[in-house]
Amino acid sequence: MELSMLLDYAGDPRRAADEAAALETAGLDAVWVAEAWGFDSPTIMGYLAARTERMKIGSAIVNVYSRTPALIAQTAAGLDAMSGGRALLGLGASGPQVVEGWHGKPYDKPLGRTRETVELCRRIWRRETIDHHGITDMPLPPERGGRHGKPLKILTRPVRDRIPVYIASLGPANVALTAEIADGWLPTLFIPEKADAVWGSALAAGAAKRPAELGPLQTVAGGLLAIGEDAAKARDLARPQIALYVGGMGAPGRNFYNDLAVAYGYEEEARKIQELYLSGRKRDAAAAVPDEFCELMTLCGPEGYVRERVEAFREAGATMLNVTPVGPEPARLIETVKSWL
């Protein structure tokens, strides 16, 4: 099992990147850079490539609406070149609020767009000449206004012709697609004890169609990390994040994270969290998150307990433990957990 962390994208990105880079010597294997509707992730990933030597650098996530498949492929190839073959491409559909509200694109065909983007990226990295017509047309045909385009292949030579592609997915159809075509899976709000009941069938359905050359699906999951006799209280730091996703990432009936909370068995709590969050009562929404939810998606407590949580994630299929160290000594936490893996 590898060890990674998600870069804090809400504050100073340069400081956060410097702190993450410093953890490379402590044993951190990878860092994931979010984008949402804040700073773009490729810029920060390029900075990390220059500040690190061994650590893998991934996007978590680049959405499949705001950039063309060709640009996504170019960006991943560029990062792979600048990092010496350490890029991880995390893709996803994101959600309607971000895609329509921020990028001004209709939220249509999320599964088709994801499949097409993965296919085109892999063809581009292999330096194929692209003549493709689907959701995306390459080149643009005359009937859609094209006049001068011709089939092209990427001008430069990628360092690797197979950059690992990870897909962020939650719904059954999207998880099945992930298990079929992706190198790895980026689930959110992952509870290892409940994962099989929620996603087991979808993962199995996708795996049944998975090409053998892809190898086993890699899974990135974890949560807040704090070790110590009084570290259990750090679980409460997960409340605002859970409330944000379950309550604020989408309108009622169009929130994938709320649907996940319901699937976990927190139906009434999910409804309450969403009502509170959307009415502006964010603190009350955070307080309404069930204690069990906070505990099971984090790794906070005495050392023996945290080791048990690590094994729970491993047994649930996690191949990369993704943690957020809490406290003044993140390097010590990374070193400790890395020694267990």
HELIX and SHEET records of a PDB file:
HELIX    1   1 PRO A   13  ALA A   22  1                                  10    
HELIX    2   2 SER A   41  ARG A   51  1                                  11    
HELIX    3   3 PRO A   69  SER A   83  1                                  15    
HELIX    4   4 PRO A   96  GLY A  101  1                                   6    
HELIX    5   5 PRO A  110  TRP A  125  1                                  16    
HELIX    6   6 PRO A  142  ARG A  144  5                                   3    
HELIX    7   7 PRO A  172  ILE A  181  1                                  10    
HELIX    8   8 PRO A  192  ALA A  207  1                                  16    
HELIX    9   9 ALA A  212  LEU A  214  5                                   3    
HELIX   10  10 ALA A  231  ALA A  238  5                                   8    
HELIX   11  11 ARG A  239  ALA A  243  1                                   5    
HELIX   12  12 LEU A  244  GLY A  248  3                                   5    
HELIX   13  13 PHE A  256  ALA A  263  1                                   8    
HELIX   14  14 GLU A  267  LEU A  278  1                                  12    
HELIX   15  15 LYS A  282  ALA A  287  1                                   6    
HELIX   16  16 ASP A  291  LEU A  296  1                                   6    
HELIX   17  17 GLU A  303  GLU A  315  1                                  13    
HELIX   18  18 PRO A  330  LYS A  338  1                                   9    
SHEET    1   A 9 VAL A  62  ASN A  63  0                                        
SHEET    2   A 9 ALA A  87  GLY A  92  1                                        
SHEET    3   A 9 LYS A  56  SER A  59  1                                        
SHEET    4   A 9 ALA A  30  VAL A  33  1                                        
SHEET    5   A 9 GLU A   2  LEU A   6  1                                        
SHEET    6   A 9 MET A 320  PRO A 325  1                                        
SHEET    7   A 9 GLN A 218  ALA A 221  1                                        
SHEET    8   A 9 GLY A 184  TRP A 185  1                                        
SHEET    9   A 9 VAL A 165  ALA A 168  1                                        
SHEET    1   B 8 VAL A  62  ASN A  63  0                                        
SHEET    2   B 8 ALA A  87  GLY A  92  1                                        
SHEET    3   B 8 LYS A  56  SER A  59  1                                        
SHEET    4   B 8 ALA A  30  VAL A  33  1                                        
SHEET    5   B 8 GLU A   2  LEU A   6  1                                        
SHEET    6   B 8 MET A 320  PRO A 325  1                                        
SHEET    7   B 8 LEU A 224  ILE A 227  1                                        
SHEET    8   B 8 LEU A 299  GLY A 301  1                                        
SHEET    1   C 2 HIS A 132  HIS A 133  0                                        
SHEET    2   C 2 ASP A 137  MET A 138 -1                                        
END                                                                             
